[in-house]
Amino acid sequence: MTHPSNGSEGDDHSPEHRPDDRLDPETDTAAGQRFVLHKPGGEPVKTGRNLPVAIASGCVLGALVFFSVFPWPQLFTIITSLGTLIGLRELNRAFGGKGMTLAVIPLAVGGVAMQAGAYFGGADWLVGIAALTAIACLVWRLRGGAEGFVADASANLFTLVYLPLLLATWMLLIAHPEDGQYRLVVFIVVTISSDIGGYFAGILLGRHKMAPVISPNKTWEGFGGSVVGCAVAGALCVTLMLDGPWWVGVVLGLAVVSAATVGDLIESLFKRDLGVKDMGRFMPGHGGLMDRIDSLLIAGPVVWIVLSLLLP
């Protein structure tokens, strides 16, 4: 595995980001960090991000999603299509730094088609379009010759599955004929609750490293906060929005926290292998789009499966 460069070593955007002893207070101040949290003993906590800017960016994105879902859920295909294109740009830049080439045009066209296909045609259309896009990417790469073919093909298939395919599961949620809009909202709220619970529990209480080799800033205390946040949010959201039993919400929350944690670890390892600190600068205070939706990408299909089985 390629080791990260000095600029990415030890950096992590996992929810329970804990302070790094190497951080320079003057650098943090220059970065504009004004909001300071304190541990129970009174020790100040460096969050590693400008919280007011991060919160404002999240609120703007949340409002954009909300008003694209109600009252016309079809508009959400535009949001996921834009997400596909922005994420593809970030992934193409990251892979390009290691000499790998993506078939950008087939991935862009197929990725956008997968969003519309999932909403209007369901899982069957999504699978069909994904298969055709995979074939198109491999054919597109043929003109590059044998050298580097396996590496490029692997990068293309990874991008196809990791970005537009997983993103399209959000469209499968919203396409539910009875309460699709609310299913999408439940998915987003429960997944964000994992980030919030893990973030604050990690920076205030975090002591025991969870996966130091992959994500040095992730702690078991932060994971516990994520579990509590997801379980509570799941029970409330399922009962209030979907008229389902509370235990379904708890099951959903436990499934989401597992998926969200795996998503964070996958993104961390992915960036470390490619030697990048942030995938981009799309969202002020957050980094790139792929830095922010890593847990949502992995949680999407999990939520769709759980709700399809327990609340069909």
C-alpha angles and dihedrals in degrees: 000000000000112000117231122253121252090263092062101035112121094357117130137166096201113140096252094053108175126200120274115223090221094062114114113227090213090054091051091050091049089051088062101251106160103152111085126190123201131213119233090267092055097257111143116243124217108216096195092231141066098260099196091051092043092050092047091050091049092050092050091049091046092051090049091053093045095052091046091055100045122086099351110040090181088075090067088074086069091054094050091043091054088046089053093053095045092046091047090055091052094047092047090054092048095049091043089061088064095045097259121133127213125209090238099179097050091043092049096047094041093043093054091044089053091058093053092040093053093052100041100029106026130221094327093060091043093055092045095050091045091053092049091048091052090053091047091052093052092047090047090055094052092085090063093068131228100304110098093356096130093047093048093044091050091050091050095049091045090052092047093054099035098049121022098022096050091039090054091061086073086063090051088057096050092044092068104124097225110036106356095138092054092046089058092049091049090051093051096043095048093046093048088049087061090055094046096045093045094045098054096036090049099049094041102038107011115131110134117069115231102194108359095173095052104027113009094187097055114100137187090238089057090049089053090053089051091051093052093044094049095045093050094043091046094051092048096044096046094048096042102037106026101029090232131139117278093241090063087058091051091050089048091050093051091048091049095049090053092048094044092050091050089048091055092049093048092051092046093051091043092055093044092052092050092042098236128136099200128012090224146315100263097126122040110237092013109061121223128357091252089054090060104040099045094106092040092055094056094038094052099076091038092056091045092053095045095049093043090055101039101030105026 
